[in-house]
């Protein structure tokens, strides 16, 4: 790997403090582009890349059948890299500035209805063994706190402030946020801690552990959440993010302030949060269309 990439990844790790899975995605994208240059433009260094080379790379990915959303992400990785590299070398030109990413059809986030999630949580026994309690607690924090998969994994005991009824969460870019917890959730968290202490005596820095007392890892969390969501969810991909989307959408459905949802999710931009209001608007339209005798005509006329 070129030395410029080594320096870039040190920057992402030490200064930006990106999560491991984010670093893997950046590394994969940049190595793939490096390999593309080696095959089609031998000897061309990263600082010599022009927009024409990027367009050629994008065209090849389209020919290979990559989806526009994947190409956009790969291009975004290069944009971050060249912005970093230009700060180190202002005389260089950023070849990504004139490149337009392929358009992606916007899709509303996949969510699970609140009643279905209520049935999911109701299936867990009030008293259970460590594994069962751990699974419920994991699902609960993904839903009632809107945690990302990486945040579930990195959650530490010191972040769970039961006396204060809140969580301290370190999100993307190591940004910290506080999430309030209701009394029932606090009781469930305490019960989990009691069972974990009995199963694995000693101090555990990681809040969630596997059946062997080890720290969770991304694939484990994904498989666990998918196992429980598949019977109640119609989403194509039952990842932990479906619970995060459900958390935000259900808040929006109940009229929660958009800025409050933004803060709870740890979004840096309000634009990223507004998609959940669209979900709520679509839900209102469907309810109106099914209940109001004139809805069909009115909704049809809106489109013209």
PyMOL commands that set and color helices and strands:
alter all, ss='L'
color gray80, all
select helices_A, chain A and resi 3-16+20-40+46-48+51-63+68-88+114-122+130-144+149-154+157-159+172-174+183-199+218-229+240-253+258-265+270-273+275-291+295-302
alter helices_A, ss='H'
color red, helices_A
select strands_A, chain A and resi 160-161+166-170+176-180
alter strands_A, ss='S'
color yellow, strands_A
deselect
rebuild
show_as cartoon
